[in-house]
Amino acid sequence: MSNGQQQLELVMERLEQVRAAYLESARFAADQLYHGGKKKITINDVRDVCPPPPSIDPRTLGAVFRRKEDKWQVVGYERSKRAHMRPISVFTKKEE
């Protein structure tokens, strides 16, 4: 694992500890969107229904879809309407 990957893992672990309540709410929102018929979801979709607290750096919101259970997979990319048109991942649930 590269140094950059190790740092990312440390940041994600810390975010899981410090922002557990928000991540739980955002993950619930993502599940609701999916089960409500939206099969391809971005973090912007989640943010629309579950806005993050101002203290959360938007660059760390990928943690919503990253978990040890690993039930989401990237199926594409699109340009964000929020982050200066930067590419963001499009997710769907893995088949169970």
Summary of the structure (lengths in Angstrom):
residues: 96
radius of gyration: 13.2
end to end distance: 28.2
largest distance: 39.2
contacts: 225
relative contact order: 0.17
helix: 49%
strand: 17%
